[in-house]
Amino acid sequence: MKRRFLQLFAPLLALFLTGCGYNEIQQLDEHVKATWSQVLNQYERRAELVPKLVNSVNAYMVNERTVLTEVTEARAKVGSIQISVDDLDNPELMQRFEQAQSQLSSALSRLLAVSENYPQLKADGLFRDLMTQLEGTENRIATERGRYVEAIRAYNVFIRQFPTLITAKIFGYSVKENYGVSRQEEIMRDPEVRFDVPSSAAQPAG
């Protein structure tokens, strides 16, 4: 009897779920997770570059220990926050993560600004290679965050529509917070990070 009941109503249930937007909600939700996963991948790549960068400048910046300490501590804070795509619904953890990433960005900016005072450092091949890698990673972070912002927007717009909003409430899907939306204009424009290394820097200061 139970089997016959399922045979009769399974097609109707499938039709209902399709017509009410359930499948689309699933697809959009997975897309949000996929885009955020790509953001995390790029943040992880940047974190991996930081120790190499600090080591490469350590011998040159003998008078800049404070800056190096700030970068190292910011990197450690980022590493202490374990996060995954399943934490998108944890505002407190996400805020801590965003703050840690912002602090690391600021510390790296100060480090790069200070490096301008060291022509021999800028002429170092390892340093220039790391700068190229960091530039590419920062650009990819901006690109992936832009895709994430758009994925969240599409998801939120869809589940607010009728009759999808009813389906969303029944199955426990709610509007997602768009982390980074306060920087949306910056994120969505073409990413560009430049670390100028003048050709004159190739000659050690006399």
CNS distance restraints for C-alpha pairs under 8 A (distance, minus, plus):
assign (resid   1 and name CA) (resid   5 and name CA) 6.13 0.50 0.50
assign (resid   2 and name CA) (resid   6 and name CA) 6.31 0.50 0.50
assign (resid   3 and name CA) (resid   7 and name CA) 6.24 0.50 0.50
assign (resid   4 and name CA) (resid   8 and name CA) 6.23 0.50 0.50
assign (resid   5 and name CA) (resid   9 and name CA) 6.16 0.50 0.50
assign (resid   6 and name CA) (resid  10 and name CA) 5.32 0.50 0.50
assign (resid   7 and name CA) (resid  11 and name CA) 7.50 0.50 0.50
assign (resid   8 and name CA) (resid  12 and name CA) 7.66 0.50 0.50
assign (resid   9 and name CA) (resid  13 and name CA) 6.04 0.50 0.50
assign (resid  10 and name CA) (resid  14 and name CA) 6.10 0.50 0.50
assign (resid  11 and name CA) (resid  15 and name CA) 6.10 0.50 0.50
assign (resid  12 and name CA) (resid  16 and name CA) 6.10 0.50 0.50
assign (resid  13 and name CA) (resid  17 and name CA) 6.16 0.50 0.50
assign (resid  14 and name CA) (resid  18 and name CA) 6.15 0.50 0.50
assign (resid  15 and name CA) (resid  19 and name CA) 6.04 0.50 0.50
assign (resid  16 and name CA) (resid  20 and name CA) 5.99 0.50 0.50
assign (resid  17 and name CA) (resid  21 and name CA) 6.42 0.50 0.50
assign (resid  17 and name CA) (resid  22 and name CA) 5.18 0.50 0.50
assign (resid  17 and name CA) (resid  23 and name CA) 6.75 0.50 0.50
assign (resid  18 and name CA) (resid  22 and name CA) 5.96 0.50 0.50
assign (resid  18 and name CA) (resid  23 and name CA) 5.82 0.50 0.50
assign (resid  18 and name CA) (resid  24 and name CA) 7.94 0.50 0.50
assign (resid  20 and name CA) (resid 163 and name CA) 6.24 0.50 0.50
assign (resid  20 and name CA) (resid 164 and name CA) 5.65 0.50 0.50
assign (resid  20 and name CA) (resid 167 and name CA) 6.36 0.50 0.50
assign (resid  21 and name CA) (resid  25 and name CA) 6.18 0.50 0.50
assign (resid  21 and name CA) (resid 163 and name CA) 7.79 0.50 0.50
assign (resid  21 and name CA) (resid 164 and name CA) 5.40 0.50 0.50
assign (resid  21 and name CA) (resid 167 and name CA) 7.08 0.50 0.50
assign (resid  22 and name CA) (resid  26 and name CA) 6.39 0.50 0.50
assign (resid  22 and name CA) (resid 164 and name CA) 7.43 0.50 0.50
assign (resid  22 and name CA) (resid 167 and name CA) 6.49 0.50 0.50
assign (resid  22 and name CA) (resid 168 and name CA) 7.53 0.50 0.50
assign (resid  23 and name CA) (resid  27 and name CA) 6.33 0.50 0.50
assign (resid  24 and name CA) (resid  28 and name CA) 6.11 0.50 0.50
assign (resid  25 and name CA) (resid  29 and name CA) 5.93 0.50 0.50
assign (resid  25 and name CA) (resid 155 and name CA) 7.24 0.50 0.50
assign (resid  25 and name CA) (resid 158 and name CA) 7.63 0.50 0.50
assign (resid  25 and name CA) (resid 159 and name CA) 7.10 0.50 0.50
assign (resid  25 and name CA) (resid 168 and name CA) 7.69 0.50 0.50
assign (resid  26 and name CA) (resid  30 and name CA) 6.15 0.50 0.50
assign (resid  27 and name CA) (resid  31 and name CA) 6.15 0.50 0.50
assign (resid  28 and name CA) (resid  32 and name CA) 6.23 0.50 0.50
assign (resid  28 and name CA) (resid 151 and name CA) 7.29 0.50 0.50
assign (resid  28 and name CA) (resid 154 and name CA) 7.43 0.50 0.50
assign (resid  28 and name CA) (resid 155 and name CA) 5.49 0.50 0.50
assign (resid  29 and name CA) (resid  33 and name CA) 6.46 0.50 0.50
assign (resid  29 and name CA) (resid 155 and name CA) 6.72 0.50 0.50
assign (resid  30 and name CA) (resid  34 and name CA) 6.09 0.50 0.50
assign (resid  31 and name CA) (resid  35 and name CA) 6.15 0.50 0.50
assign (resid  31 and name CA) (resid 151 and name CA) 6.59 0.50 0.50
assign (resid  32 and name CA) (resid  36 and name CA) 6.21 0.50 0.50
assign (resid  32 and name CA) (resid 148 and name CA) 6.40 0.50 0.50
assign (resid  32 and name CA) (resid 151 and name CA) 5.30 0.50 0.50
assign (resid  32 and name CA) (resid 152 and name CA) 6.00 0.50 0.50
assign (resid  32 and name CA) (resid 155 and name CA) 7.64 0.50 0.50
assign (resid  33 and name CA) (resid  37 and name CA) 6.04 0.50 0.50
assign (resid  33 and name CA) (resid  85 and name CA) 5.51 0.50 0.50
assign (resid  33 and name CA) (resid  86 and name CA) 7.83 0.50 0.50
assign (resid  34 and name CA) (resid  38 and name CA) 6.48 0.50 0.50
assign (resid  34 and name CA) (resid  85 and name CA) 7.92 0.50 0.50
assign (resid  35 and name CA) (resid  39 and name CA) 6.50 0.50 0.50
assign (resid  35 and name CA) (resid 144 and name CA) 6.74 0.50 0.50
assign (resid  35 and name CA) (resid 145 and name CA) 7.78 0.50 0.50
assign (resid  35 and name CA) (resid 147 and name CA) 6.43 0.50 0.50
assign (resid  35 and name CA) (resid 148 and name CA) 5.06 0.50 0.50
assign (resid  35 and name CA) (resid 151 and name CA) 7.27 0.50 0.50
assign (resid  36 and name CA) (resid  40 and name CA) 6.29 0.50 0.50
assign (resid  36 and name CA) (resid  85 and name CA) 6.43 0.50 0.50
assign (resid  36 and name CA) (resid 144 and name CA) 7.71 0.50 0.50
assign (resid  36 and name CA) (resid 145 and name CA) 7.49 0.50 0.50
assign (resid  36 and name CA) (resid 148 and name CA) 5.83 0.50 0.50
assign (resid  37 and name CA) (resid  41 and name CA) 6.24 0.50 0.50
assign (resid  37 and name CA) (resid  84 and name CA) 7.42 0.50 0.50
assign (resid  37 and name CA) (resid  85 and name CA) 6.11 0.50 0.50
assign (resid  38 and name CA) (resid  42 and name CA) 6.48 0.50 0.50
assign (resid  38 and name CA) (resid 144 and name CA) 6.32 0.50 0.50
assign (resid  39 and name CA) (resid  43 and name CA) 6.33 0.50 0.50
assign (resid  39 and name CA) (resid 141 and name CA) 6.02 0.50 0.50
assign (resid  39 and name CA) (resid 144 and name CA) 5.32 0.50 0.50
assign (resid  39 and name CA) (resid 145 and name CA) 5.94 0.50 0.50
assign (resid  39 and name CA) (resid 148 and name CA) 7.70 0.50 0.50
assign (resid  40 and name CA) (resid  44 and name CA) 6.05 0.50 0.50
assign (resid  40 and name CA) (resid  84 and name CA) 7.84 0.50 0.50
assign (resid  41 and name CA) (resid  45 and name CA) 6.24 0.50 0.50
assign (resid  42 and name CA) (resid  46 and name CA) 6.27 0.50 0.50
assign (resid  42 and name CA) (resid 137 and name CA) 6.31 0.50 0.50
assign (resid  42 and name CA) (resid 138 and name CA) 7.98 0.50 0.50
assign (resid  42 and name CA) (resid 140 and name CA) 6.70 0.50 0.50
assign (resid  42 and name CA) (resid 141 and name CA) 5.59 0.50 0.50
assign (resid  43 and name CA) (resid  47 and name CA) 6.24 0.50 0.50
assign (resid  43 and name CA) (resid 141 and name CA) 6.83 0.50 0.50
assign (resid  44 and name CA) (resid  48 and name CA) 6.27 0.50 0.50
assign (resid  45 and name CA) (resid  49 and name CA) 6.50 0.50 0.50
assign (resid  45 and name CA) (resid 137 and name CA) 7.07 0.50 0.50
assign (resid  46 and name CA) (resid  50 and name CA) 6.52 0.50 0.50
assign (resid  46 and name CA) (resid 134 and name CA) 6.70 0.50 0.50
assign (resid  46 and name CA) (resid 137 and name CA) 6.29 0.50 0.50
assign (resid  46 and name CA) (resid 138 and name CA) 7.62 0.50 0.50
assign (resid  47 and name CA) (resid  51 and name CA) 7.73 0.50 0.50
assign (resid  47 and name CA) (resid  75 and name CA) 6.46 0.50 0.50
assign (resid  47 and name CA) (resid  78 and name CA) 7.73 0.50 0.50
assign (resid  47 and name CA) (resid  79 and name CA) 7.74 0.50 0.50
assign (resid  48 and name CA) (resid  52 and name CA) 7.58 0.50 0.50
assign (resid  49 and name CA) (resid  53 and name CA) 6.16 0.50 0.50
assign (resid  49 and name CA) (resid 130 and name CA) 7.33 0.50 0.50
assign (resid  49 and name CA) (resid 133 and name CA) 7.98 0.50 0.50
assign (resid  49 and name CA) (resid 134 and name CA) 7.15 0.50 0.50
assign (resid  50 and name CA) (resid  54 and name CA) 6.15 0.50 0.50
assign (resid  50 and name CA) (resid  71 and name CA) 7.83 0.50 0.50
assign (resid  50 and name CA) (resid  72 and name CA) 7.81 0.50 0.50
assign (resid  50 and name CA) (resid  75 and name CA) 7.07 0.50 0.50
assign (resid  51 and name CA) (resid  55 and name CA) 6.15 0.50 0.50
assign (resid  51 and name CA) (resid  72 and name CA) 7.47 0.50 0.50
assign (resid  52 and name CA) (resid  56 and name CA) 6.17 0.50 0.50
assign (resid  52 and name CA) (resid 130 and name CA) 7.75 0.50 0.50
assign (resid  53 and name CA) (resid  57 and name CA) 6.47 0.50 0.50
assign (resid  53 and name CA) (resid 127 and name CA) 6.97 0.50 0.50
assign (resid  53 and name CA) (resid 130 and name CA) 6.45 0.50 0.50
assign (resid  54 and name CA) (resid  58 and name CA) 5.90 0.50 0.50
assign (resid  54 and name CA) (resid  68 and name CA) 6.67 0.50 0.50
assign (resid  54 and name CA) (resid  71 and name CA) 7.84 0.50 0.50
assign (resid  54 and name CA) (resid  72 and name CA) 7.64 0.50 0.50
assign (resid  55 and name CA) (resid  59 and name CA) 7.67 0.50 0.50
assign (resid  56 and name CA) (resid 126 and name CA) 6.89 0.50 0.50
assign (resid  56 and name CA) (resid 127 and name CA) 6.02 0.50 0.50
assign (resid  57 and name CA) (resid  61 and name CA) 6.02 0.50 0.50
assign (resid  57 and name CA) (resid 121 and name CA) 6.86 0.50 0.50
assign (resid  57 and name CA) (resid 127 and name CA) 7.32 0.50 0.50
assign (resid  58 and name CA) (resid  62 and name CA) 6.87 0.50 0.50
assign (resid  58 and name CA) (resid  68 and name CA) 7.78 0.50 0.50
assign (resid  60 and name CA) (resid 118 and name CA) 7.43 0.50 0.50
assign (resid  60 and name CA) (resid 120 and name CA) 7.95 0.50 0.50
assign (resid  60 and name CA) (resid 121 and name CA) 6.37 0.50 0.50
assign (resid  61 and name CA) (resid  65 and name CA) 7.14 0.50 0.50
assign (resid  61 and name CA) (resid 115 and name CA) 7.99 0.50 0.50
assign (resid  61 and name CA) (resid 118 and name CA) 7.86 0.50 0.50
assign (resid  64 and name CA) (resid  68 and name CA) 6.54 0.50 0.50
assign (resid  65 and name CA) (resid  69 and name CA) 5.97 0.50 0.50
assign (resid  66 and name CA) (resid  70 and name CA) 6.22 0.50 0.50
assign (resid  67 and name CA) (resid  71 and name CA) 6.36 0.50 0.50
assign (resid  67 and name CA) (resid 107 and name CA) 7.21 0.50 0.50
assign (resid  67 and name CA) (resid 110 and name CA) 7.00 0.50 0.50
assign (resid  67 and name CA) (resid 111 and name CA) 6.09 0.50 0.50
assign (resid  68 and name CA) (resid  72 and name CA) 6.16 0.50 0.50
assign (resid  68 and name CA) (resid 111 and name CA) 7.14 0.50 0.50
assign (resid  69 and name CA) (resid  73 and name CA) 6.01 0.50 0.50
assign (resid  70 and name CA) (resid  74 and name CA) 6.01 0.50 0.50
assign (resid  70 and name CA) (resid 107 and name CA) 6.04 0.50 0.50
assign (resid  71 and name CA) (resid  75 and name CA) 6.09 0.50 0.50
assign (resid  71 and name CA) (resid 104 and name CA) 6.47 0.50 0.50
assign (resid  71 and name CA) (resid 107 and name CA) 5.09 0.50 0.50
assign (resid  71 and name CA) (resid 108 and name CA) 6.26 0.50 0.50
assign (resid  71 and name CA) (resid 111 and name CA) 7.57 0.50 0.50
assign (resid  72 and name CA) (resid  76 and name CA) 6.22 0.50 0.50
assign (resid  73 and name CA) (resid  77 and name CA) 6.23 0.50 0.50
assign (resid  74 and name CA) (resid  78 and name CA) 6.33 0.50 0.50
assign (resid  74 and name CA) (resid 100 and name CA) 6.83 0.50 0.50
assign (resid  74 and name CA) (resid 103 and name CA) 6.12 0.50 0.50
assign (resid  74 and name CA) (resid 104 and name CA) 4.94 0.50 0.50
assign (resid  74 and name CA) (resid 107 and name CA) 7.10 0.50 0.50
assign (resid  75 and name CA) (resid  79 and name CA) 6.29 0.50 0.50
assign (resid  75 and name CA) (resid 104 and name CA) 6.19 0.50 0.50
assign (resid  76 and name CA) (resid  80 and name CA) 6.22 0.50 0.50
assign (resid  77 and name CA) (resid  81 and name CA) 6.83 0.50 0.50
assign (resid  77 and name CA) (resid 100 and name CA) 6.28 0.50 0.50
assign (resid  78 and name CA) (resid  97 and name CA) 7.09 0.50 0.50
assign (resid  78 and name CA) (resid 100 and name CA) 5.40 0.50 0.50
assign (resid  78 and name CA) (resid 101 and name CA) 6.34 0.50 0.50
assign (resid  78 and name CA) (resid 104 and name CA) 7.59 0.50 0.50
assign (resid  81 and name CA) (resid  96 and name CA) 7.90 0.50 0.50
assign (resid  81 and name CA) (resid  97 and name CA) 6.51 0.50 0.50
assign (resid  83 and name CA) (resid  87 and name CA) 6.27 0.50 0.50
assign (resid  83 and name CA) (resid  93 and name CA) 7.92 0.50 0.50
assign (resid  83 and name CA) (resid  97 and name CA) 7.83 0.50 0.50
assign (resid  84 and name CA) (resid  88 and name CA) 7.76 0.50 0.50
assign (resid  87 and name CA) (resid  93 and name CA) 7.35 0.50 0.50
assign (resid  87 and name CA) (resid  94 and name CA) 7.14 0.50 0.50
assign (resid  88 and name CA) (resid  94 and name CA) 6.79 0.50 0.50
assign (resid  88 and name CA) (resid 176 and name CA) 7.81 0.50 0.50
assign (resid  89 and name CA) (resid 176 and name CA) 7.19 0.50 0.50
assign (resid  89 and name CA) (resid 177 and name CA) 7.90 0.50 0.50
assign (resid  90 and name CA) (resid  94 and name CA) 6.14 0.50 0.50
assign (resid  91 and name CA) (resid  95 and name CA) 5.98 0.50 0.50
assign (resid  92 and name CA) (resid  96 and name CA) 6.41 0.50 0.50
assign (resid  93 and name CA) (resid  97 and name CA) 6.18 0.50 0.50
assign (resid  94 and name CA) (resid  98 and name CA) 6.09 0.50 0.50
assign (resid  94 and name CA) (resid 179 and name CA) 7.93 0.50 0.50
assign (resid  95 and name CA) (resid  99 and name CA) 6.11 0.50 0.50
assign (resid  96 and name CA) (resid 100 and name CA) 6.15 0.50 0.50
assign (resid  97 and name CA) (resid 101 and name CA) 6.24 0.50 0.50
assign (resid  98 and name CA) (resid 102 and name CA) 6.10 0.50 0.50
assign (resid  99 and name CA) (resid 103 and name CA) 6.17 0.50 0.50
assign (resid 100 and name CA) (resid 104 and name CA) 6.30 0.50 0.50
assign (resid 101 and name CA) (resid 105 and name CA) 6.22 0.50 0.50
assign (resid 102 and name CA) (resid 106 and name CA) 6.25 0.50 0.50
assign (resid 103 and name CA) (resid 107 and name CA) 6.13 0.50 0.50
assign (resid 104 and name CA) (resid 108 and name CA) 6.10 0.50 0.50
assign (resid 105 and name CA) (resid 109 and name CA) 6.19 0.50 0.50
assign (resid 106 and name CA) (resid 110 and name CA) 6.36 0.50 0.50
assign (resid 107 and name CA) (resid 111 and name CA) 6.26 0.50 0.50
assign (resid 108 and name CA) (resid 112 and name CA) 6.15 0.50 0.50
assign (resid 109 and name CA) (resid 113 and name CA) 6.15 0.50 0.50
assign (resid 110 and name CA) (resid 114 and name CA) 6.20 0.50 0.50
assign (resid 111 and name CA) (resid 115 and name CA) 6.23 0.50 0.50
assign (resid 112 and name CA) (resid 116 and name CA) 6.88 0.50 0.50
assign (resid 113 and name CA) (resid 117 and name CA) 7.97 0.50 0.50
assign (resid 114 and name CA) (resid 118 and name CA) 7.75 0.50 0.50
assign (resid 115 and name CA) (resid 119 and name CA) 7.93 0.50 0.50
assign (resid 115 and name CA) (resid 121 and name CA) 7.09 0.50 0.50
assign (resid 115 and name CA) (resid 122 and name CA) 7.16 0.50 0.50
assign (resid 116 and name CA) (resid 122 and name CA) 7.42 0.50 0.50
assign (resid 118 and name CA) (resid 122 and name CA) 6.51 0.50 0.50
assign (resid 119 and name CA) (resid 123 and name CA) 6.27 0.50 0.50
assign (resid 119 and name CA) (resid 201 and name CA) 5.07 0.50 0.50
assign (resid 119 and name CA) (resid 202 and name CA) 7.44 0.50 0.50
assign (resid 119 and name CA) (resid 203 and name CA) 7.65 0.50 0.50
assign (resid 119 and name CA) (resid 204 and name CA) 6.40 0.50 0.50
assign (resid 119 and name CA) (resid 205 and name CA) 6.47 0.50 0.50
assign (resid 120 and name CA) (resid 124 and name CA) 6.44 0.50 0.50
assign (resid 120 and name CA) (resid 201 and name CA) 6.83 0.50 0.50
assign (resid 120 and name CA) (resid 202 and name CA) 7.24 0.50 0.50
assign (resid 120 and name CA) (resid 203 and name CA) 7.27 0.50 0.50
assign (resid 120 and name CA) (resid 204 and name CA) 5.06 0.50 0.50
assign (resid 120 and name CA) (resid 205 and name CA) 6.69 0.50 0.50
assign (resid 121 and name CA) (resid 127 and name CA) 6.93 0.50 0.50
assign (resid 122 and name CA) (resid 127 and name CA) 6.63 0.50 0.50
assign (resid 122 and name CA) (resid 128 and name CA) 6.57 0.50 0.50
assign (resid 122 and name CA) (resid 197 and name CA) 6.39 0.50 0.50
assign (resid 122 and name CA) (resid 201 and name CA) 6.27 0.50 0.50
assign (resid 122 and name CA) (resid 202 and name CA) 7.36 0.50 0.50
assign (resid 123 and name CA) (resid 127 and name CA) 7.71 0.50 0.50
assign (resid 123 and name CA) (resid 128 and name CA) 7.24 0.50 0.50
assign (resid 123 and name CA) (resid 197 and name CA) 7.77 0.50 0.50
assign (resid 123 and name CA) (resid 201 and name CA) 5.56 0.50 0.50
assign (resid 123 and name CA) (resid 202 and name CA) 4.55 0.50 0.50
assign (resid 123 and name CA) (resid 203 and name CA) 7.14 0.50 0.50
assign (resid 123 and name CA) (resid 204 and name CA) 7.54 0.50 0.50
assign (resid 124 and name CA) (resid 128 and name CA) 6.33 0.50 0.50
assign (resid 124 and name CA) (resid 202 and name CA) 7.96 0.50 0.50
assign (resid 125 and name CA) (resid 129 and name CA) 6.15 0.50 0.50
assign (resid 126 and name CA) (resid 130 and name CA) 6.18 0.50 0.50
assign (resid 127 and name CA) (resid 131 and name CA) 6.15 0.50 0.50
assign (resid 128 and name CA) (resid 132 and name CA) 6.26 0.50 0.50
assign (resid 128 and name CA) (resid 197 and name CA) 8.00 0.50 0.50
assign (resid 129 and name CA) (resid 133 and name CA) 6.35 0.50 0.50
assign (resid 130 and name CA) (resid 134 and name CA) 6.01 0.50 0.50
assign (resid 131 and name CA) (resid 135 and name CA) 5.96 0.50 0.50
assign (resid 131 and name CA) (resid 195 and name CA) 6.95 0.50 0.50
assign (resid 132 and name CA) (resid 136 and name CA) 6.28 0.50 0.50
assign (resid 133 and name CA) (resid 137 and name CA) 6.16 0.50 0.50
assign (resid 134 and name CA) (resid 138 and name CA) 6.03 0.50 0.50
assign (resid 135 and name CA) (resid 139 and name CA) 6.25 0.50 0.50
assign (resid 135 and name CA) (resid 193 and name CA) 5.71 0.50 0.50
assign (resid 135 and name CA) (resid 194 and name CA) 6.84 0.50 0.50
assign (resid 135 and name CA) (resid 195 and name CA) 7.52 0.50 0.50
assign (resid 136 and name CA) (resid 140 and name CA) 6.21 0.50 0.50
assign (resid 137 and name CA) (resid 141 and name CA) 6.10 0.50 0.50
assign (resid 138 and name CA) (resid 142 and name CA) 6.34 0.50 0.50
assign (resid 138 and name CA) (resid 193 and name CA) 7.08 0.50 0.50
assign (resid 139 and name CA) (resid 143 and name CA) 6.22 0.50 0.50
assign (resid 139 and name CA) (resid 191 and name CA) 5.26 0.50 0.50
assign (resid 139 and name CA) (resid 192 and name CA) 6.18 0.50 0.50
assign (resid 139 and name CA) (resid 193 and name CA) 6.65 0.50 0.50
assign (resid 140 and name CA) (resid 144 and name CA) 5.96 0.50 0.50
assign (resid 140 and name CA) (resid 191 and name CA) 7.98 0.50 0.50
assign (resid 141 and name CA) (resid 145 and name CA) 5.97 0.50 0.50
assign (resid 142 and name CA) (resid 146 and name CA) 6.13 0.50 0.50
assign (resid 142 and name CA) (resid 187 and name CA) 5.43 0.50 0.50
assign (resid 142 and name CA) (resid 188 and name CA) 7.62 0.50 0.50
assign (resid 142 and name CA) (resid 191 and name CA) 6.02 0.50 0.50
assign (resid 143 and name CA) (resid 147 and name CA) 6.44 0.50 0.50
assign (resid 143 and name CA) (resid 187 and name CA) 7.07 0.50 0.50
assign (resid 143 and name CA) (resid 188 and name CA) 7.36 0.50 0.50
assign (resid 143 and name CA) (resid 190 and name CA) 7.83 0.50 0.50
assign (resid 143 and name CA) (resid 191 and name CA) 6.75 0.50 0.50
assign (resid 144 and name CA) (resid 148 and name CA) 6.17 0.50 0.50
assign (resid 145 and name CA) (resid 149 and name CA) 6.13 0.50 0.50
assign (resid 145 and name CA) (resid 180 and name CA) 7.59 0.50 0.50
assign (resid 145 and name CA) (resid 187 and name CA) 6.60 0.50 0.50
assign (resid 146 and name CA) (resid 150 and name CA) 6.38 0.50 0.50
assign (resid 146 and name CA) (resid 184 and name CA) 7.32 0.50 0.50
assign (resid 146 and name CA) (resid 187 and name CA) 5.28 0.50 0.50
assign (resid 146 and name CA) (resid 188 and name CA) 5.03 0.50 0.50
assign (resid 147 and name CA) (resid 151 and name CA) 6.14 0.50 0.50
assign (resid 148 and name CA) (resid 152 and name CA) 6.18 0.50 0.50
assign (resid 149 and name CA) (resid 153 and name CA) 6.23 0.50 0.50
assign (resid 149 and name CA) (resid 178 and name CA) 6.36 0.50 0.50
assign (resid 149 and name CA) (resid 179 and name CA) 7.64 0.50 0.50
assign (resid 149 and name CA) (resid 180 and name CA) 7.18 0.50 0.50
assign (resid 149 and name CA) (resid 181 and name CA) 6.62 0.50 0.50
assign (resid 149 and name CA) (resid 184 and name CA) 7.31 0.50 0.50
assign (resid 150 and name CA) (resid 154 and name CA) 6.22 0.50 0.50
assign (resid 151 and name CA) (resid 155 and name CA) 6.22 0.50 0.50
assign (resid 152 and name CA) (resid 156 and name CA) 6.04 0.50 0.50
assign (resid 152 and name CA) (resid 176 and name CA) 6.83 0.50 0.50
assign (resid 152 and name CA) (resid 177 and name CA) 7.84 0.50 0.50
assign (resid 152 and name CA) (resid 178 and name CA) 6.15 0.50 0.50
assign (resid 153 and name CA) (resid 157 and name CA) 6.08 0.50 0.50
assign (resid 153 and name CA) (resid 178 and name CA) 7.59 0.50 0.50
assign (resid 154 and name CA) (resid 158 and name CA) 6.18 0.50 0.50
assign (resid 155 and name CA) (resid 159 and name CA) 6.37 0.50 0.50
assign (resid 155 and name CA) (resid 175 and name CA) 7.86 0.50 0.50
assign (resid 156 and name CA) (resid 160 and name CA) 6.32 0.50 0.50
assign (resid 156 and name CA) (resid 175 and name CA) 5.37 0.50 0.50
assign (resid 156 and name CA) (resid 176 and name CA) 6.60 0.50 0.50
assign (resid 157 and name CA) (resid 161 and name CA) 6.76 0.50 0.50
assign (resid 158 and name CA) (resid 164 and name CA) 7.10 0.50 0.50
assign (resid 159 and name CA) (resid 164 and name CA) 5.44 0.50 0.50
assign (resid 159 and name CA) (resid 165 and name CA) 4.99 0.50 0.50
assign (resid 159 and name CA) (resid 168 and name CA) 6.22 0.50 0.50
assign (resid 159 and name CA) (resid 173 and name CA) 7.94 0.50 0.50
assign (resid 159 and name CA) (resid 174 and name CA) 7.58 0.50 0.50
assign (resid 159 and name CA) (resid 175 and name CA) 7.31 0.50 0.50
assign (resid 160 and name CA) (resid 164 and name CA) 6.85 0.50 0.50
assign (resid 160 and name CA) (resid 165 and name CA) 5.12 0.50 0.50
assign (resid 160 and name CA) (resid 175 and name CA) 7.91 0.50 0.50
assign (resid 161 and name CA) (resid 165 and name CA) 5.60 0.50 0.50
assign (resid 162 and name CA) (resid 166 and name CA) 7.05 0.50 0.50
assign (resid 163 and name CA) (resid 167 and name CA) 6.94 0.50 0.50
assign (resid 164 and name CA) (resid 168 and name CA) 6.12 0.50 0.50
assign (resid 165 and name CA) (resid 169 and name CA) 6.22 0.50 0.50
assign (resid 166 and name CA) (resid 170 and name CA) 6.23 0.50 0.50
assign (resid 167 and name CA) (resid 171 and name CA) 6.25 0.50 0.50
assign (resid 168 and name CA) (resid 172 and name CA) 5.85 0.50 0.50
assign (resid 168 and name CA) (resid 173 and name CA) 4.66 0.50 0.50
assign (resid 168 and name CA) (resid 174 and name CA) 6.65 0.50 0.50
assign (resid 169 and name CA) (resid 173 and name CA) 5.90 0.50 0.50
assign (resid 169 and name CA) (resid 174 and name CA) 7.05 0.50 0.50
assign (resid 180 and name CA) (resid 184 and name CA) 6.35 0.50 0.50
assign (resid 183 and name CA) (resid 187 and name CA) 6.04 0.50 0.50
assign (resid 184 and name CA) (resid 188 and name CA) 5.85 0.50 0.50
assign (resid 185 and name CA) (resid 189 and name CA) 6.30 0.50 0.50
assign (resid 187 and name CA) (resid 191 and name CA) 7.33 0.50 0.50
assign (resid 197 and name CA) (resid 201 and name CA) 6.62 0.50 0.50
assign (resid 198 and name CA) (resid 202 and name CA) 7.62 0.50 0.50
